[in-house]
Amino acid sequence: MKKSRLVLALALIIPFFIQCKDKDTSEFSQWRGSERSGIYSETGLLTEWPEDGPELLWSAEGIPPGYSSVSIANNTVYLTGIKDSTDVLIAVDIQGNKKWETPYGKAWNSSFPHSRCTPTVENDKLYVTSGLGDVACINAINGEIIWKVEASKKFEGTFGGWGIAESPLIVNDKVIFTPCGNKTTMVALNKNTGETIWESESLNDFPGYASPILTNINDTEVIINVLANNLIGVNANDGKILFHKNYASISNEVSVAFWDDGPFTNTNNPIYKDYHIYLTSGYDHVGVMFELSKDLSKAEVKWIDTTLDVHHGGAVLIEGYIYGSNWINNSKGTWCCIDWDTGQTKYEIDWKTKGSIISAEGKLYCYEEKTGYVALVNATPESFSIISSFKVPLGKGPHWSHPVIKDGILYIRHMGALMAFNIKK
């Protein structure tokens, strides 16, 4: 009798434990979503907004200002800002109350010094870079610094005219950082200790203002990034540069340095799909589709586009089409759609001015940078079809932080203000 009861109990309990084991309870958040693609896997969102915009659930003002976006994990919103000459990490609970603030690195001390690193959160640790190239690992629960490396100094890195704007990439046990310079191009640090795992060879380039992406090609984990000049692909296991191609030299009319301190201001992370890599950069620099050889030793130009030169608002790939806004000048741009396979322009539409873009449930979320309007737009190559729009009510300065969607909430950061809007049905 006792044996039969034990068997029955095990039959009931074991499936429960299996279910718990299989359930993913990890916390992870980073720049432009889980894949760094700007596409969020949220469901059940509003298909149109009220006339005066979605409900503002809460707001936080007076936070250290910055251009960076937010990451959400551990029931906490994480963002970086600047205080005096120091980059700081701020933690805010999901009701908008500040929990703690941690200074972690030297801020950029020249043009546009405000922070631009979006924290990368993995469970109870998070990783940040500062404007002068310090890399830190911080306890995501209490804000204590676990380790810090003056990475740009240690690896003799270089700087463009706006410092370091990289959001750290986590690859297994590694934190990836791109100091560039004469000593190395990219480095991997142990995410638990900060010790160096590998250093790639040097391409004698400047760092760009973009953050790397991770792909798996031919069963190899490949880190792809764009520097001031070069597109690069790096083996994540050992730091070997698999391919590199001079993107800055490919231009329609720009053949000399736009800025004295670096050839081009490449700010948008690459988009990868099926042996193809798309790069876009502002200031009338062309967008380029590169095709990789099957052995990953070469990246050759497949097509060139002169319409979509994204300033720093990112682009999204949806069902064979690339969406984003182009650069006409520093205060003006239009919204565009081009074909992934050919680069053909599908539309170029004037709405407010250029800005950042993300996507969820087949809709575009466009946040223009001048007056702070946010638009919900159908992702279709036929037209820039605005469904709803509203104006961000708080904050001062340019609207350069990219929107973030998490659990049916649209997070908008505007310099020293953070807002959470309900977009759940």
FENVENDA-V666097 format. One record per pair of residues at least 4 apart in sequence whose C-alpha atoms are under 6 Angstrom apart, sorted by sequence separation. I is the first residue (numbers start at 0). J is the second residue. If there is no record, write none. Layout:
i=I j=J
i=I j=J
//
This chain:
i=9 j=13
i=31 j=35
i=48 j=52
i=49 j=53
i=71 j=75
i=81 j=85
i=91 j=95
i=92 j=96
i=108 j=112
i=121 j=125
i=129 j=133
i=138 j=142
i=149 j=153
i=150 j=154
i=151 j=155
i=158 j=162
i=169 j=173
i=179 j=183
i=189 j=193
i=215 j=219
i=225 j=229
i=234 j=238
i=271 j=275
i=280 j=284
i=291 j=295
i=316 j=320
i=327 j=331
i=338 j=342
i=358 j=362
i=367 j=371
i=404 j=408
i=412 j=416
i=30 j=35
i=31 j=36
i=32 j=37
i=48 j=53
i=71 j=76
i=81 j=86
i=91 j=96
i=107 j=112
i=120 j=125
i=128 j=133
i=137 j=142
i=138 j=143
i=151 j=156
i=169 j=174
i=179 j=184
i=188 j=193
i=189 j=194
i=215 j=220
i=225 j=230
i=233 j=238
i=234 j=239
i=271 j=276
i=292 j=297
i=316 j=321
i=327 j=332
i=337 j=342
i=338 j=343
i=358 j=363
i=367 j=372
i=404 j=409
i=412 j=417
i=31 j=37
i=70 j=76
i=80 j=86
i=81 j=87
i=91 j=97
i=119 j=125
i=128 j=134
i=137 j=143
i=168 j=174
i=188 j=194
i=214 j=220
i=215 j=221
i=233 j=239
i=256 j=262
i=270 j=276
i=291 j=297
i=315 j=321
i=326 j=332
i=337 j=343
i=357 j=363
i=358 j=364
i=366 j=372
i=403 j=409
i=411 j=417
i=70 j=77
i=80 j=87
i=91 j=98
i=119 j=126
i=127 j=134
i=137 j=144
i=168 j=175
i=177 j=184
i=188 j=195
i=214 j=221
i=224 j=231
i=233 j=240
i=270 j=277
i=279 j=286
i=291 j=298
i=315 j=322
i=325 j=332
i=337 j=344
i=357 j=364
i=366 j=373
i=377 j=384
i=403 j=410
i=411 j=418
i=69 j=77
i=79 j=87
i=90 j=98
i=118 j=126
i=127 j=135
i=137 j=145
i=167 j=175
i=177 j=185
i=188 j=196
i=213 j=221
i=223 j=231
i=232 j=240
i=233 j=241
i=269 j=277
i=278 j=286
i=290 j=298
i=314 j=322
i=325 j=333
i=337 j=345
i=356 j=364
i=365 j=373
i=376 j=384
i=402 j=410
i=410 j=418
i=69 j=78
i=79 j=88
i=90 j=99
i=118 j=127
i=126 j=135
i=136 j=145
i=176 j=185
i=187 j=196
i=213 j=222
i=223 j=232
i=232 j=241
i=269 j=278
i=278 j=287
i=289 j=298
i=290 j=299
i=314 j=323
i=324 j=333
i=336 j=345
i=356 j=365
i=365 j=374
i=376 j=385
i=402 j=411
i=410 j=419
i=78 j=88
i=79 j=89
i=126 j=136
i=136 j=146
i=176 j=186
i=187 j=197
i=212 j=222
i=222 j=232
i=232 j=242
i=277 j=287
i=289 j=299
i=324 j=334
i=336 j=346
i=355 j=365
i=364 j=374
i=375 j=385
i=376 j=386
i=409 j=419
i=78 j=89
i=89 j=100
i=125 j=136
i=135 j=146
i=175 j=186
i=186 j=197
i=212 j=223
i=222 j=233
i=231 j=242
i=277 j=288
i=289 j=300
i=290 j=301
i=323 j=334
i=324 j=335
i=335 j=346
i=355 j=366
i=364 j=375
i=375 j=386
i=409 j=420
i=77 j=89
i=88 j=100
i=125 j=137
i=135 j=147
i=175 j=187
i=186 j=198
i=211 j=223
i=221 j=233
i=231 j=243
i=276 j=288
i=288 j=300
i=289 j=301
i=323 j=335
i=335 j=347
i=354 j=366
i=363 j=375
i=375 j=387
i=400 j=412
i=408 j=420
i=77 j=90
i=88 j=101
i=124 j=137
i=134 j=147
i=174 j=187
i=211 j=224
i=221 j=234
i=230 j=243
i=276 j=289
i=288 j=301
i=322 j=335
i=334 j=347
i=354 j=367
i=363 j=376
i=374 j=387
i=408 j=421
i=76 j=90
i=87 j=101
i=124 j=138
i=125 j=139
i=134 j=148
i=173 j=187
i=174 j=188
i=185 j=199
i=221 j=235
i=230 j=244
i=275 j=289
i=288 j=302
i=322 j=336
i=334 j=348
i=353 j=367
i=354 j=368
i=362 j=376
i=374 j=388
i=408 j=422
i=65 j=80
i=76 j=91
i=87 j=102
i=124 j=139
i=133 j=148
i=173 j=188
i=184 j=199
i=220 j=235
i=229 j=244
i=265 j=280
i=275 j=290
i=309 j=324
i=321 j=336
i=333 j=348
i=352 j=367
i=362 j=377
i=363 j=378
i=373 j=388
i=398 j=413
i=407 j=422
i=64 j=80
i=75 j=91
i=86 j=102
i=87 j=103
i=123 j=139
i=133 j=149
i=173 j=189
i=174 j=190
i=183 j=199
i=229 j=245
i=274 j=290
i=287 j=303
i=309 j=325
i=310 j=326
i=321 j=337
i=333 j=349
i=362 j=378
i=373 j=389
i=407 j=423
i=63 j=80
i=64 j=81
i=75 j=92
i=133 j=150
i=172 j=189
i=173 j=190
i=183 j=200
i=184 j=201
i=228 j=245
i=229 j=246
i=274 j=291
i=286 j=303
i=308 j=325
i=309 j=326
i=320 j=337
i=361 j=378
i=372 j=389
i=63 j=81
i=75 j=93
i=86 j=104
i=132 j=150
i=172 j=190
i=183 j=201
i=228 j=246
i=286 j=304
i=307 j=325
i=308 j=326
i=320 j=338
i=372 j=390
i=85 j=104
i=86 j=105
i=132 j=151
i=182 j=201
i=207 j=226
i=228 j=247
i=285 j=304
i=320 j=339
i=333 j=352
i=371 j=390
i=394 j=413
i=85 j=105
i=86 j=106
i=181 j=201
i=206 j=226
i=207 j=227
i=285 j=305
i=319 j=339
i=332 j=352
i=333 j=353
i=371 j=391
i=85 j=106
i=206 j=227
i=331 j=352
i=332 j=353
i=394 j=415
i=84 j=106
i=156 j=178
i=157 j=179
i=181 j=203
i=205 j=227
i=394 j=416
i=106 j=129
i=107 j=130
i=156 j=179
i=157 j=180
i=180 j=203
i=105 j=129
i=106 j=130
i=107 j=131
i=156 j=180
i=180 j=204
i=104 j=129
i=106 j=131
i=179 j=204
i=105 j=131
i=179 j=205
i=151 j=178
i=179 j=206
i=281 j=308
i=371 j=398
i=280 j=308
i=281 j=309
i=104 j=133
i=279 j=308
i=280 j=309
i=281 j=310
i=324 j=353
i=368 j=397
i=279 j=309
i=280 j=310
i=368 j=398
i=132 j=163
i=368 j=399
i=81 j=113
i=130 j=162
i=81 j=114
i=130 j=163
i=80 j=114
i=250 j=284
i=227 j=262
i=250 j=285
i=345 j=380
i=59 j=95
i=227 j=263
i=58 j=95
i=57 j=95
i=304 j=342
i=199 j=238
i=199 j=239
i=29 j=70
i=197 j=238
i=28 j=70
i=312 j=354
i=313 j=355
i=86 j=129
i=312 j=355
i=164 j=208
i=165 j=209
i=166 j=210
i=267 j=311
i=165 j=210
i=266 j=311
i=281 j=326
i=26 j=72
i=267 j=313
i=355 j=401
i=65 j=113
i=66 j=114
i=67 j=115
i=69 j=117
i=116 j=164
i=157 j=205
i=65 j=114
i=66 j=115
i=67 j=116
i=68 j=117
i=115 j=164
i=116 j=165
i=117 j=166
i=67 j=117
i=116 j=166
i=110 j=161
i=242 j=296
i=107 j=162
i=241 j=296
i=242 j=297
i=208 j=265
i=209 j=266
i=207 j=265
i=208 j=266
i=209 j=267
i=210 j=268
i=209 j=268
i=30 j=117
i=29 j=119
i=28 j=119
i=28 j=120
i=27 j=120
i=27 j=121
i=26 j=121
i=26 j=122
i=25 j=122
i=160 j=260
i=159 j=260
i=159 j=261
i=37 j=315
i=38 j=357
i=37 j=357
i=38 j=358
i=39 j=359
i=38 j=359
i=68 j=400
i=66 j=399
i=67 j=400
i=68 j=401
i=66 j=400
i=52 j=389
i=48 j=387
i=47 j=387
i=66 j=414
i=65 j=414
i=64 j=414
i=64 j=415
i=63 j=415
i=62 j=415
i=61 j=415
i=60 j=415
i=60 j=416
i=59 j=416
i=59 j=417
i=58 j=417
i=58 j=418
i=57 j=419
i=56 j=419
i=55 j=419
i=56 j=420
i=55 j=420
i=54 j=420
i=53 j=420
i=54 j=421
i=53 j=421
i=45 j=422
i=44 j=422
i=45 j=423
i=44 j=423
i=45 j=424
i=44 j=424
i=43 j=424
//
